[in-house]
Amino acid sequence: MKIIRAIAAGERNSDVLTSHRDVRCRAPVETNKAALNGNDSPEHLIALSQSMELYDFYQSKVRACDRRL
């Protein structure tokens, strides 16, 4: 999620994005860097931002349900 949030915030540097990867990631850093070079068209970034908003909304609903249970 750190990488996704960084991309949505405007970060495009693959070195910076790779630094956010999970410590359990077994793929080599070079593989991650290559995978993070992509198409950052406006419509994709809008869809990514909207998806993150929905994810955060649903996570808040799950937390609220957990508290009530």
Phi and psi restraints in degrees (range 20) as a CNS / XPLOR table:
assign (resid 1 and name C) (resid 2 and name N)
       (resid 2 and name CA) (resid 2 and name C) 1.0 -62.0 20.0 2
assign (resid 2 and name N) (resid 2 and name CA)
       (resid 2 and name C) (resid 3 and name N) 1.0 -41.3 20.0 2
assign (resid 2 and name C) (resid 3 and name N)
       (resid 3 and name CA) (resid 3 and name C) 1.0 -66.3 20.0 2
assign (resid 3 and name N) (resid 3 and name CA)
       (resid 3 and name C) (resid 4 and name N) 1.0 -44.9 20.0 2
assign (resid 3 and name C) (resid 4 and name N)
       (resid 4 and name CA) (resid 4 and name C) 1.0 -62.8 20.0 2
assign (resid 4 and name N) (resid 4 and name CA)
       (resid 4 and name C) (resid 5 and name N) 1.0 -44.1 20.0 2
assign (resid 4 and name C) (resid 5 and name N)
       (resid 5 and name CA) (resid 5 and name C) 1.0 -64.8 20.0 2
assign (resid 5 and name N) (resid 5 and name CA)
       (resid 5 and name C) (resid 6 and name N) 1.0 -36.7 20.0 2
assign (resid 5 and name C) (resid 6 and name N)
       (resid 6 and name CA) (resid 6 and name C) 1.0 -66.1 20.0 2
assign (resid 6 and name N) (resid 6 and name CA)
       (resid 6 and name C) (resid 7 and name N) 1.0 -41.3 20.0 2
assign (resid 6 and name C) (resid 7 and name N)
       (resid 7 and name CA) (resid 7 and name C) 1.0 -62.7 20.0 2
assign (resid 7 and name N) (resid 7 and name CA)
       (resid 7 and name C) (resid 8 and name N) 1.0 -44.9 20.0 2
assign (resid 7 and name C) (resid 8 and name N)
       (resid 8 and name CA) (resid 8 and name C) 1.0 -63.9 20.0 2
assign (resid 8 and name N) (resid 8 and name CA)
       (resid 8 and name C) (resid 9 and name N) 1.0 -28.9 20.0 2
assign (resid 8 and name C) (resid 9 and name N)
       (resid 9 and name CA) (resid 9 and name C) 1.0 -81.3 20.0 2
assign (resid 9 and name N) (resid 9 and name CA)
       (resid 9 and name C) (resid 10 and name N) 1.0 -5.4 20.0 2
assign (resid 9 and name C) (resid 10 and name N)
       (resid 10 and name CA) (resid 10 and name C) 1.0 110.7 20.0 2
assign (resid 10 and name N) (resid 10 and name CA)
       (resid 10 and name C) (resid 11 and name N) 1.0 -1.3 20.0 2
assign (resid 10 and name C) (resid 11 and name N)
       (resid 11 and name CA) (resid 11 and name C) 1.0 -72.3 20.0 2
assign (resid 11 and name N) (resid 11 and name CA)
       (resid 11 and name C) (resid 12 and name N) 1.0 131.6 20.0 2
assign (resid 11 and name C) (resid 12 and name N)
       (resid 12 and name CA) (resid 12 and name C) 1.0 -125.1 20.0 2
assign (resid 12 and name N) (resid 12 and name CA)
       (resid 12 and name C) (resid 13 and name N) 1.0 -11.0 20.0 2
assign (resid 12 and name C) (resid 13 and name N)
       (resid 13 and name CA) (resid 13 and name C) 1.0 -70.3 20.0 2
assign (resid 13 and name N) (resid 13 and name CA)
       (resid 13 and name C) (resid 14 and name N) 1.0 116.9 20.0 2
assign (resid 13 and name C) (resid 14 and name N)
       (resid 14 and name CA) (resid 14 and name C) 1.0 -65.1 20.0 2
assign (resid 14 and name N) (resid 14 and name CA)
       (resid 14 and name C) (resid 15 and name N) 1.0 -27.7 20.0 2
assign (resid 14 and name C) (resid 15 and name N)
       (resid 15 and name CA) (resid 15 and name C) 1.0 -65.7 20.0 2
assign (resid 15 and name N) (resid 15 and name CA)
       (resid 15 and name C) (resid 16 and name N) 1.0 -44.6 20.0 2
assign (resid 15 and name C) (resid 16 and name N)
       (resid 16 and name CA) (resid 16 and name C) 1.0 -66.6 20.0 2
assign (resid 16 and name N) (resid 16 and name CA)
       (resid 16 and name C) (resid 17 and name N) 1.0 -45.0 20.0 2
assign (resid 16 and name C) (resid 17 and name N)
       (resid 17 and name CA) (resid 17 and name C) 1.0 -62.8 20.0 2
assign (resid 17 and name N) (resid 17 and name CA)
       (resid 17 and name C) (resid 18 and name N) 1.0 -41.5 20.0 2
assign (resid 17 and name C) (resid 18 and name N)
       (resid 18 and name CA) (resid 18 and name C) 1.0 -64.3 20.0 2
assign (resid 18 and name N) (resid 18 and name CA)
       (resid 18 and name C) (resid 19 and name N) 1.0 -29.5 20.0 2
assign (resid 18 and name C) (resid 19 and name N)
       (resid 19 and name CA) (resid 19 and name C) 1.0 -66.0 20.0 2
assign (resid 19 and name N) (resid 19 and name CA)
       (resid 19 and name C) (resid 20 and name N) 1.0 -17.1 20.0 2
assign (resid 19 and name C) (resid 20 and name N)
       (resid 20 and name CA) (resid 20 and name C) 1.0 -88.7 20.0 2
assign (resid 20 and name N) (resid 20 and name CA)
       (resid 20 and name C) (resid 21 and name N) 1.0 -1.7 20.0 2
assign (resid 20 and name C) (resid 21 and name N)
       (resid 21 and name CA) (resid 21 and name C) 1.0 -67.4 20.0 2
assign (resid 21 and name N) (resid 21 and name CA)
       (resid 21 and name C) (resid 22 and name N) 1.0 154.4 20.0 2
assign (resid 21 and name C) (resid 22 and name N)
       (resid 22 and name CA) (resid 22 and name C) 1.0 -68.6 20.0 2
assign (resid 22 and name N) (resid 22 and name CA)
       (resid 22 and name C) (resid 23 and name N) 1.0 144.4 20.0 2
assign (resid 22 and name C) (resid 23 and name N)
       (resid 23 and name CA) (resid 23 and name C) 1.0 -64.5 20.0 2
assign (resid 23 and name N) (resid 23 and name CA)
       (resid 23 and name C) (resid 24 and name N) 1.0 -20.8 20.0 2
assign (resid 23 and name C) (resid 24 and name N)
       (resid 24 and name CA) (resid 24 and name C) 1.0 -83.5 20.0 2
assign (resid 24 and name N) (resid 24 and name CA)
       (resid 24 and name C) (resid 25 and name N) 1.0 -2.8 20.0 2
assign (resid 24 and name C) (resid 25 and name N)
       (resid 25 and name CA) (resid 25 and name C) 1.0 -67.0 20.0 2
assign (resid 25 and name N) (resid 25 and name CA)
       (resid 25 and name C) (resid 26 and name N) 1.0 124.3 20.0 2
assign (resid 25 and name C) (resid 26 and name N)
       (resid 26 and name CA) (resid 26 and name C) 1.0 -94.0 20.0 2
assign (resid 26 and name N) (resid 26 and name CA)
       (resid 26 and name C) (resid 27 and name N) 1.0 -15.5 20.0 2
assign (resid 26 and name C) (resid 27 and name N)
       (resid 27 and name CA) (resid 27 and name C) 1.0 -68.1 20.0 2
assign (resid 27 and name N) (resid 27 and name CA)
       (resid 27 and name C) (resid 28 and name N) 1.0 145.6 20.0 2
assign (resid 27 and name C) (resid 28 and name N)
       (resid 28 and name CA) (resid 28 and name C) 1.0 -62.4 20.0 2
assign (resid 28 and name N) (resid 28 and name CA)
       (resid 28 and name C) (resid 29 and name N) 1.0 152.9 20.0 2
assign (resid 28 and name C) (resid 29 and name N)
       (resid 29 and name CA) (resid 29 and name C) 1.0 -57.1 20.0 2
assign (resid 29 and name N) (resid 29 and name CA)
       (resid 29 and name C) (resid 30 and name N) 1.0 -39.3 20.0 2
assign (resid 29 and name C) (resid 30 and name N)
       (resid 30 and name CA) (resid 30 and name C) 1.0 -61.2 20.0 2
assign (resid 30 and name N) (resid 30 and name CA)
       (resid 30 and name C) (resid 31 and name N) 1.0 -38.0 20.0 2
assign (resid 30 and name C) (resid 31 and name N)
       (resid 31 and name CA) (resid 31 and name C) 1.0 -65.6 20.0 2
assign (resid 31 and name N) (resid 31 and name CA)
       (resid 31 and name C) (resid 32 and name N) 1.0 -42.3 20.0 2
assign (resid 31 and name C) (resid 32 and name N)
       (resid 32 and name CA) (resid 32 and name C) 1.0 -64.0 20.0 2
assign (resid 32 and name N) (resid 32 and name CA)
       (resid 32 and name C) (resid 33 and name N) 1.0 -43.2 20.0 2
assign (resid 32 and name C) (resid 33 and name N)
       (resid 33 and name CA) (resid 33 and name C) 1.0 -60.8 20.0 2
assign (resid 33 and name N) (resid 33 and name CA)
       (resid 33 and name C) (resid 34 and name N) 1.0 -43.5 20.0 2
assign (resid 33 and name C) (resid 34 and name N)
       (resid 34 and name CA) (resid 34 and name C) 1.0 -63.6 20.0 2
assign (resid 34 and name N) (resid 34 and name CA)
       (resid 34 and name C) (resid 35 and name N) 1.0 -38.6 20.0 2
assign (resid 34 and name C) (resid 35 and name N)
       (resid 35 and name CA) (resid 35 and name C) 1.0 -70.1 20.0 2
assign (resid 35 and name N) (resid 35 and name CA)
       (resid 35 and name C) (resid 36 and name N) 1.0 -24.9 20.0 2
assign (resid 35 and name C) (resid 36 and name N)
       (resid 36 and name CA) (resid 36 and name C) 1.0 -90.3 20.0 2
assign (resid 36 and name N) (resid 36 and name CA)
       (resid 36 and name C) (resid 37 and name N) 1.0 0.0 20.0 2
assign (resid 36 and name C) (resid 37 and name N)
       (resid 37 and name CA) (resid 37 and name C) 1.0 -90.7 20.0 2
assign (resid 37 and name N) (resid 37 and name CA)
       (resid 37 and name C) (resid 38 and name N) 1.0 109.3 20.0 2
assign (resid 37 and name C) (resid 38 and name N)
       (resid 38 and name CA) (resid 38 and name C) 1.0 -145.8 20.0 2
assign (resid 38 and name N) (resid 38 and name CA)
       (resid 38 and name C) (resid 39 and name N) 1.0 -167.4 20.0 2
assign (resid 38 and name C) (resid 39 and name N)
       (resid 39 and name CA) (resid 39 and name C) 1.0 -87.6 20.0 2
assign (resid 39 and name N) (resid 39 and name CA)
       (resid 39 and name C) (resid 40 and name N) 1.0 111.0 20.0 2
assign (resid 39 and name C) (resid 40 and name N)
       (resid 40 and name CA) (resid 40 and name C) 1.0 -106.9 20.0 2
assign (resid 40 and name N) (resid 40 and name CA)
       (resid 40 and name C) (resid 41 and name N) 1.0 52.6 20.0 2
assign (resid 40 and name C) (resid 41 and name N)
       (resid 41 and name CA) (resid 41 and name C) 1.0 -68.2 20.0 2
assign (resid 41 and name N) (resid 41 and name CA)
       (resid 41 and name C) (resid 42 and name N) 1.0 151.6 20.0 2
assign (resid 41 and name C) (resid 42 and name N)
       (resid 42 and name CA) (resid 42 and name C) 1.0 -55.3 20.0 2
assign (resid 42 and name N) (resid 42 and name CA)
       (resid 42 and name C) (resid 43 and name N) 1.0 -40.3 20.0 2
assign (resid 42 and name C) (resid 43 and name N)
       (resid 43 and name CA) (resid 43 and name C) 1.0 -66.9 20.0 2
assign (resid 43 and name N) (resid 43 and name CA)
       (resid 43 and name C) (resid 44 and name N) 1.0 -32.5 20.0 2
assign (resid 43 and name C) (resid 44 and name N)
       (resid 44 and name CA) (resid 44 and name C) 1.0 -70.2 20.0 2
assign (resid 44 and name N) (resid 44 and name CA)
       (resid 44 and name C) (resid 45 and name N) 1.0 -40.0 20.0 2
assign (resid 44 and name C) (resid 45 and name N)
       (resid 45 and name CA) (resid 45 and name C) 1.0 -67.8 20.0 2
assign (resid 45 and name N) (resid 45 and name CA)
       (resid 45 and name C) (resid 46 and name N) 1.0 -36.3 20.0 2
assign (resid 45 and name C) (resid 46 and name N)
       (resid 46 and name CA) (resid 46 and name C) 1.0 -64.0 20.0 2
assign (resid 46 and name N) (resid 46 and name CA)
       (resid 46 and name C) (resid 47 and name N) 1.0 -46.4 20.0 2
assign (resid 46 and name C) (resid 47 and name N)
       (resid 47 and name CA) (resid 47 and name C) 1.0 -62.3 20.0 2
assign (resid 47 and name N) (resid 47 and name CA)
       (resid 47 and name C) (resid 48 and name N) 1.0 -39.5 20.0 2
assign (resid 47 and name C) (resid 48 and name N)
       (resid 48 and name CA) (resid 48 and name C) 1.0 -63.3 20.0 2
assign (resid 48 and name N) (resid 48 and name CA)
       (resid 48 and name C) (resid 49 and name N) 1.0 -45.8 20.0 2
assign (resid 48 and name C) (resid 49 and name N)
       (resid 49 and name CA) (resid 49 and name C) 1.0 -62.1 20.0 2
assign (resid 49 and name N) (resid 49 and name CA)
       (resid 49 and name C) (resid 50 and name N) 1.0 -43.4 20.0 2
assign (resid 49 and name C) (resid 50 and name N)
       (resid 50 and name CA) (resid 50 and name C) 1.0 -65.5 20.0 2
assign (resid 50 and name N) (resid 50 and name CA)
       (resid 50 and name C) (resid 51 and name N) 1.0 -38.8 20.0 2
assign (resid 50 and name C) (resid 51 and name N)
       (resid 51 and name CA) (resid 51 and name C) 1.0 -65.3 20.0 2
assign (resid 51 and name N) (resid 51 and name CA)
       (resid 51 and name C) (resid 52 and name N) 1.0 -39.3 20.0 2
assign (resid 51 and name C) (resid 52 and name N)
       (resid 52 and name CA) (resid 52 and name C) 1.0 -65.3 20.0 2
assign (resid 52 and name N) (resid 52 and name CA)
       (resid 52 and name C) (resid 53 and name N) 1.0 -39.7 20.0 2
assign (resid 52 and name C) (resid 53 and name N)
       (resid 53 and name CA) (resid 53 and name C) 1.0 -60.7 20.0 2
assign (resid 53 and name N) (resid 53 and name CA)
       (resid 53 and name C) (resid 54 and name N) 1.0 -44.4 20.0 2
assign (resid 53 and name C) (resid 54 and name N)
       (resid 54 and name CA) (resid 54 and name C) 1.0 -65.3 20.0 2
assign (resid 54 and name N) (resid 54 and name CA)
       (resid 54 and name C) (resid 55 and name N) 1.0 -41.7 20.0 2
assign (resid 54 and name C) (resid 55 and name N)
       (resid 55 and name CA) (resid 55 and name C) 1.0 -58.4 20.0 2
assign (resid 55 and name N) (resid 55 and name CA)
       (resid 55 and name C) (resid 56 and name N) 1.0 -47.8 20.0 2
assign (resid 55 and name C) (resid 56 and name N)
       (resid 56 and name CA) (resid 56 and name C) 1.0 -63.1 20.0 2
assign (resid 56 and name N) (resid 56 and name CA)
       (resid 56 and name C) (resid 57 and name N) 1.0 -39.3 20.0 2
assign (resid 56 and name C) (resid 57 and name N)
       (resid 57 and name CA) (resid 57 and name C) 1.0 -62.4 20.0 2
assign (resid 57 and name N) (resid 57 and name CA)
       (resid 57 and name C) (resid 58 and name N) 1.0 -48.8 20.0 2
assign (resid 57 and name C) (resid 58 and name N)
       (resid 58 and name CA) (resid 58 and name C) 1.0 -65.3 20.0 2
assign (resid 58 and name N) (resid 58 and name CA)
       (resid 58 and name C) (resid 59 and name N) 1.0 -36.5 20.0 2
assign (resid 58 and name C) (resid 59 and name N)
       (resid 59 and name CA) (resid 59 and name C) 1.0 -63.4 20.0 2
assign (resid 59 and name N) (resid 59 and name CA)
       (resid 59 and name C) (resid 60 and name N) 1.0 -37.9 20.0 2
assign (resid 59 and name C) (resid 60 and name N)
       (resid 60 and name CA) (resid 60 and name C) 1.0 -66.2 20.0 2
assign (resid 60 and name N) (resid 60 and name CA)
       (resid 60 and name C) (resid 61 and name N) 1.0 -36.1 20.0 2
assign (resid 60 and name C) (resid 61 and name N)
       (resid 61 and name CA) (resid 61 and name C) 1.0 -67.7 20.0 2
assign (resid 61 and name N) (resid 61 and name CA)
       (resid 61 and name C) (resid 62 and name N) 1.0 -39.2 20.0 2
assign (resid 61 and name C) (resid 62 and name N)
       (resid 62 and name CA) (resid 62 and name C) 1.0 -64.2 20.0 2
assign (resid 62 and name N) (resid 62 and name CA)
       (resid 62 and name C) (resid 63 and name N) 1.0 -43.1 20.0 2
assign (resid 62 and name C) (resid 63 and name N)
       (resid 63 and name CA) (resid 63 and name C) 1.0 -62.5 20.0 2
assign (resid 63 and name N) (resid 63 and name CA)
       (resid 63 and name C) (resid 64 and name N) 1.0 -41.1 20.0 2
assign (resid 63 and name C) (resid 64 and name N)
       (resid 64 and name CA) (resid 64 and name C) 1.0 -63.8 20.0 2
assign (resid 64 and name N) (resid 64 and name CA)
       (resid 64 and name C) (resid 65 and name N) 1.0 -40.6 20.0 2
assign (resid 64 and name C) (resid 65 and name N)
       (resid 65 and name CA) (resid 65 and name C) 1.0 -65.3 20.0 2
assign (resid 65 and name N) (resid 65 and name CA)
       (resid 65 and name C) (resid 66 and name N) 1.0 -43.8 20.0 2
assign (resid 65 and name C) (resid 66 and name N)
       (resid 66 and name CA) (resid 66 and name C) 1.0 -60.0 20.0 2
assign (resid 66 and name N) (resid 66 and name CA)
       (resid 66 and name C) (resid 67 and name N) 1.0 -41.4 20.0 2
assign (resid 66 and name C) (resid 67 and name N)
       (resid 67 and name CA) (resid 67 and name C) 1.0 -62.9 20.0 2
assign (resid 67 and name N) (resid 67 and name CA)
       (resid 67 and name C) (resid 68 and name N) 1.0 -40.8 20.0 2
assign (resid 67 and name C) (resid 68 and name N)
       (resid 68 and name CA) (resid 68 and name C) 1.0 -69.9 20.0 2
assign (resid 68 and name N) (resid 68 and name CA)
       (resid 68 and name C) (resid 69 and name N) 1.0 -31.9 20.0 2
